Amino acid sequence: MKGILQNKWSVIAIAVFCSILWGSAFPVLKISYVEMQMAADDIIAKIVFAGMRFLLAGLIVLLFLVFMNPSSILVSRKHFMILLILGIVQTALQYFFFYNGLAKVSGMQGAILSSSGTFFTVLLAHFYYKNDRLSWKKVVGLLAGFSGIVIANWGQEFQLSFQWDGEGFMILSGVTSAIATIMAKELATGIHPIAVTGWQLSLGSILMLLVGVPQLAEGAIVFTTFGWGLLIYSAFLSAIAFTLWYSLLKYNNAGIISMYKFIVPVAGTLLSSIFIPEEQLNIFILLAIAMVALGIIIVNFKGREKAHLQQNEAVGVK
């Protein structure tokens, strides 16, 4: 397995596969909202749905760790409290914004807007880490990325579209993801990175369910066979992508691997245009994903000798 995770071409294939999985979450969630008849403004339904998905995903990750490295799943009381805080921020809060924001924007817009987490992380790192200051290259990458995000919200009539509980929530999800990334790097030292993922997903999702289930209106979520299939797929895509990604980070340069995140908004946009009938590519979307992808590549590429990202980097996963 170690050989596979270090082979150049298999590493590229796995990184691309993970990115495509994360990208597929956007059309899957949009289709799930329609299939399960969730109203766009029903916040509680989104909280419950997200809680179900990430509880299943977290349990799958922890079960995998039990078979691969049983001792890594055990954490001290101090570490448990850290994981609980990460669960609140990185799962409960981030996906509260993400799930409710995505309900008000298109899948293509969501895929592009969610990439803001990468750029906000670079900005926060500049103020938090003395050895991770902004360089001219990073500034260029940030300008390209944020320009793409702005372009994604221009309509055909050259009017900027913005809803606080739509695009605003998606950007807040990116900000929360960036904050959680810094928190994970600083607080989760000494904990296996896959254990961090499994525990914070499980704990954060339990909180979402404790808050959401008692307030869920009757008929707010209509479960169908297809709907259950979409839910299970979304849980497995998160569990598989997280596990494979962190396995790659264990044996490879994190800066090089992170460059492949540019595929997430590209895959999310293209898959949304394929599977969601009312969404079609236009010049603004194509230009936006090109700018965002370029920005992600620029801010992540540091060269083999300069990369210093830690292996427990939090992924803006979807």
C-alpha positions in Angstrom: 0.0 0.0 0.0 2.9 2.4 0.8 4.3 1.7 -2.6 1.0 2.7 -4.3 0.7 5.8 -2.2 4.2 6.9 -3.2 4.1 6.0 -6.9 3.9 9.2 -9.0 1.1 8.2 -11.2 -1.0 6.5 -8.6 -0.6 9.5 -6.4 -1.9 11.8 -9.1 -4.8 9.4 -9.9 -5.9 9.2 -6.2 -5.6 13.0 -5.7 -7.7 13.6 -8.8 -10.2 10.9 -7.7 -10.6 12.5 -4.3 -11.2 15.9 -5.9 -13.8 14.5 -8.2 -15.6 12.9 -5.3 -15.7 16.2 -3.4 -16.8 18.0 -6.6 -19.7 15.5 -7.0 -21.1 16.5 -3.7 -22.6 19.7 -5.2 -25.0 18.2 -7.7 -25.7 15.3 -5.3 -26.9 17.7 -2.6 -28.9 19.9 -5.0 -30.6 16.8 -6.4 -31.2 15.5 -2.8 -33.0 18.7 -1.8 -35.4 18.3 -4.7 -35.8 14.5 -4.3 -36.5 14.8 -0.6 -38.8 17.9 -1.0 -36.8 20.1 1.4 -37.8 23.7 1.1 -35.0 26.1 0.3 -35.6 28.2 3.4 -36.0 25.2 5.8 -32.9 25.6 7.9 -33.7 22.8 10.3 -34.2 20.2 7.5 -30.8 21.1 6.2 -29.2 20.7 9.7 -30.8 17.3 10.1 -29.8 16.1 6.6 -26.2 17.3 7.1 -26.1 15.6 10.5 -27.2 12.3 9.1 -24.7 12.4 6.3 -21.7 13.3 8.5 -22.5 11.0 11.3 -22.5 8.1 8.9 -19.3 9.4 7.2 -17.6 9.9 10.6 -18.5 6.4 11.8 -17.2 4.9 8.5 -13.9 6.7 8.9 -13.5 5.6 12.6 -14.5 2.0 11.6 -11.7 2.1 8.9 -9.3 3.3 11.5 -10.3 0.4 13.9 -9.1 -2.1 11.3 -6.0 -0.2 10.1 -4.7 1.2 13.4 -6.9 0.5 16.4 -4.8 2.3 19.0 -5.1 5.6 17.0 -8.8 5.8 17.6 -8.3 6.2 21.4 -8.0 9.8 22.6 -7.4 11.4 26.0 -10.0 13.5 27.8 -8.0 16.7 26.8 -7.9 15.6 23.1 -11.6 14.7 23.2 -12.5 18.3 24.2 -10.3 19.5 21.4 -12.1 17.2 18.9 -15.4 18.4 20.3 -14.5 22.0 19.6 -13.3 21.1 16.1 -16.6 19.2 15.6 -18.6 22.3 16.5 -16.6 24.6 14.2 -15.5 22.4 11.4 -18.6 20.2 11.0 -21.6 21.8 12.8 -20.9 25.5 12.0 -19.2 25.1 8.6 -21.9 22.8 7.2 -24.7 24.8 8.7 -23.6 27.6 6.4 -22.7 25.3 3.5 -26.0 23.3 3.4 -28.3 26.3 3.8 -26.2 28.5 1.5 -26.1 25.8 -1.3 -29.9 25.7 -1.2 -30.1 29.3 -2.4 -27.4 29.2 -5.2 -26.8 26.9 -8.2 -24.6 23.9 -7.9 -22.1 25.5 -10.2 -22.0 28.7 -8.1 -21.7 26.6 -4.9 -18.7 24.7 -6.3 -16.9 27.9 -7.1 -17.9 29.8 -3.9 -16.8 26.9 -1.7 -13.2 27.3 -2.9 -13.0 30.6 -1.0 -11.9 28.5 2.0 -8.6 27.8 0.4 -8.0 31.5 -0.1 -9.1 32.6 3.3 -6.8 30.0 4.8 -3.9 31.7 3.0 -4.9 35.0 4.3 -5.3 33.8 7.9 -2.0 32.0 7.8 -0.3 35.3 6.9 -1.4 36.9 10.1 -1.0 33.7 12.3 2.3 32.2 11.1 5.5 34.2 10.9 6.9 31.8 8.3 3.9 31.8 6.1 3.6 35.4 5.0 2.0 36.6 1.8 4.4 36.7 -1.2 3.7 38.3 -4.5 2.9 34.9 -5.9 0.3 34.3 -3.2 -1.2 37.7 -3.8 -1.5 37.0 -7.5 -3.2 33.6 -6.6 -5.6 35.3 -4.2 -6.5 38.0 -6.7 -7.2 35.4 -9.3 -9.2 33.2 -6.9 -11.4 36.0 -5.5 -11.9 37.5 -9.0 -13.2 34.1 -10.1 -15.6 34.0 -7.1 -16.9 37.5 -8.0 -17.3 36.6 -11.7 -19.3 33.5 -10.8 -22.0 35.8 -9.4 -22.4 37.9 -12.5 -25.6 37.2 -14.4 -26.0 37.4 -18.2 -27.2 41.0 -17.8 -24.0 42.1 -16.0 -25.7 42.5 -12.7 -24.0 41.2 -9.5 -26.2 38.7 -7.7 -25.8 38.3 -3.9 -28.0 36.9 -1.2 -26.9 37.0 2.4 -28.3 33.5 3.1 -27.1 32.2 -0.2 -23.8 33.4 -1.5 -23.1 35.0 1.9 -23.5 31.7 3.7 -21.3 29.9 1.2 -18.5 32.5 1.8 -19.0 32.2 5.6 -18.6 28.5 5.2 -15.3 29.2 3.5 -14.3 31.5 6.4 -15.2 28.9 8.9 -13.3 26.2 7.0 -10.2 28.5 7.1 -10.5 29.1 10.8 -11.0 25.4 11.4 -7.9 24.6 9.4 -5.7 26.8 11.6 -7.4 25.3 14.7 -6.7 21.8 13.6 -3.1 22.5 12.9 -2.6 24.1 16.3 -4.8 22.1 18.6 -4.9 18.6 17.1 -1.2 17.8 17.4 -0.5 14.3 18.6 -3.8 12.9 17.3 -3.8 10.7 14.2 -5.2 12.9 11.3 -7.7 10.3 10.2 -8.9 10.0 13.9 -9.3 13.8 13.9 -11.5 13.6 10.8 -13.6 10.7 12.1 -14.1 12.1 15.6 -14.8 15.7 14.6 -17.3 14.6 11.9 -19.1 12.3 14.4 -19.2 14.8 17.3 -20.2 17.7 15.1 -22.9 15.8 13.4 -24.3 14.5 16.7 -24.7 18.1 17.9 -26.5 19.0 14.6 -28.9 16.1 15.1 -29.5 17.1 18.8 -30.4 20.6 17.7 -32.3 19.7 14.6 -34.3 16.6 15.2 -36.5 18.0 18.0 -37.4 21.0 15.8 -37.9 19.1 12.5 -41.4 19.7 11.1 -43.4 16.7 9.9 -42.8 16.1 6.2 -39.9 18.5 6.1 -37.8 15.7 4.7 -39.4 13.0 2.5 -37.2 10.0 2.3 -37.4 8.0 -0.9 -35.3 5.0 -2.1 -33.4 7.3 -4.4 -33.1 9.9 -1.6 -31.5 7.3 0.7 -29.2 6.3 -2.0 -28.0 9.9 -2.5 -27.5 10.3 1.3 -25.5 7.1 1.6 -23.4 8.1 -1.5 -22.7 11.5 0.0 -21.6 9.9 3.3 -19.3 7.4 1.6 -17.8 10.0 -0.8 -16.7 12.1 2.3 -15.3 9.0 4.1 -13.5 7.6 1.1 -12.1 11.0 0.0 -10.9 12.0 3.5 -9.3 8.6 4.1 -7.5 8.5 0.8 -6.4 12.2 1.0 -4.8 11.8 4.4 -3.2 8.6 3.3 -1.6 10.6 0.5 -0.5 13.3 2.9 1.3 10.7 5.1 3.7 9.8 2.3 3.8 12.8 0.0 4.6 16.5 0.0 1.4 18.2 1.2 2.0 21.3 -0.9 2.2 19.3 -4.1 -0.9 17.2 -3.2 -2.9 20.3 -2.3 -2.5 21.7 -5.8 -5.0 19.1 -7.0 -7.7 20.8 -5.1 -8.2 23.0 -8.1 -10.1 20.0 -9.6 -12.9 20.3 -6.9 -14.6 23.5 -8.2 -14.0 22.4 -11.8 -15.5 18.9 -11.2 -18.4 20.4 -9.1 -19.2 22.9 -11.9 -19.1 20.4 -14.8 -21.0 17.7 -12.9 -23.7 20.2 -11.9 -24.1 21.3 -15.6 -24.4 17.6 -16.5 -26.8 16.3 -13.8 -28.9 19.4 -13.0 -31.1 20.2 -16.0 -31.7 23.9 -15.3 -27.9 24.6 -14.9 -25.9 25.4 -18.0 -22.4 26.6 -18.5 -21.9 30.2 -19.6 -18.9 32.4 -20.2 -19.0 33.8 -16.7 -18.9 30.3 -15.1 -16.2 29.1 -17.4 -14.1 32.2 -16.7 -14.8 31.9 -13.0 -13.6 28.2 -12.7 -10.5 29.0 -14.7 -9.6 31.9 -12.4 -10.4 29.9 -9.2 -8.4 26.9 -10.4 -5.5 29.0 -11.4 -5.6 30.8 -8.0 -5.6 27.4 -6.1 -2.7 26.2 -8.1 -0.7 29.4 -7.5 -1.3 29.7 -3.7 -0.6 26.0 -3.1 2.5 25.5 -5.2 5.6 26.0 -3.1 8.1 23.6 -4.6 9.3 20.4 -2.9 11.9 22.1 -0.8 9.6 24.9 0.5 6.4 23.1 1.3 5.8 23.2 5.0 2.0 22.4 5.3 1.3 20.0 8.1 -0.2 16.6 7.3 -3.3 17.2 9.4 -4.4 20.0 7.2 -8.2 20.3 7.3 -9.9 19.9 3.9 -12.7 22.1 2.8 -14.6 19.2 2.0 -18.1 19.0 0.8 
